Amino acid sequence: MKTISQSYSIDRKFVGFVKFIFEAYDGIAVVETIIPQTAVIKLHIAPGCESDVAGVICELKKDIMIEPFSGTAVGSF
């Protein structure tokens, strides 16, 4: 099965926090930092978990800046 990828721009000081939150939801998504300088992350979402991830993102938006990123990244790290 393939994962679904979504990229987000977030407040740089919350990258670790967002990774921790998704690790706590064991198996729904893996967080990868793709542009460390500007805090762009990519979520690799497990099939069938899209609505769970959307709910987590919605809750995170209440407390931190997190927006969809549609730019082009220069590769993954």
C-alpha positions in Angstrom: 0.0 0.0 0.0 1.2 3.5 -0.7 1.0 6.4 1.7 -0.6 9.7 0.9 1.7 12.7 1.2 0.8 16.2 2.3 3.2 19.1 2.9 2.7 21.8 5.5 4.5 25.0 6.5 4.6 25.3 10.3 6.1 27.6 12.9 9.7 26.4 13.1 9.7 26.1 16.9 6.9 23.5 16.8 8.5 21.0 14.4 9.5 18.7 17.2 6.1 19.0 18.9 4.2 18.1 15.7 6.5 15.1 15.2 5.8 14.0 18.8 2.0 14.4 18.4 2.0 12.2 15.3 4.2 9.6 16.9 1.7 9.4 19.8 -1.0 8.5 17.2 0.9 5.3 16.4 0.8 4.4 12.7 -1.4 7.1 11.2 1.4 9.3 9.8 5.1 9.8 9.7 6.5 13.3 9.8 9.5 14.2 7.6 11.1 17.6 7.6 11.8 18.5 4.0 13.0 22.1 4.2 14.5 22.6 7.7 15.3 26.3 7.2 11.7 27.3 6.7 10.0 24.4 8.7 8.2 22.7 5.8 7.2 19.2 6.8 5.7 16.3 4.8 3.2 13.9 6.3 3.3 10.4 4.9 -0.3 9.3 5.8 -1.2 5.6 6.1 -4.1 4.6 3.8 -7.5 5.0 5.6 -6.1 7.4 8.2 -6.7 10.6 6.2 -9.7 11.8 8.3 -7.7 11.1 11.5 -4.8 13.2 10.3 -7.2 16.0 9.1 -8.6 16.0 12.6 -5.2 16.3 14.2 -4.2 19.1 11.8 -7.5 20.9 12.6 -6.8 20.8 16.3 -3.1 21.9 15.9 -4.3 24.9 13.9 -6.0 26.2 17.0 -2.7 26.6 18.7 0.1 26.9 16.1 0.6 28.2 12.6 0.2 25.3 10.2 -0.7 25.8 6.6 -0.7 23.6 3.5 2.5 24.0 1.5 2.2 24.0 -2.2 5.7 25.1 -3.2 8.3 22.8 -4.6 10.9 21.4 -2.3 14.4 20.7 -3.5 14.4 17.0 -2.5 14.0 15.2 0.8 16.3 14.9 3.6 
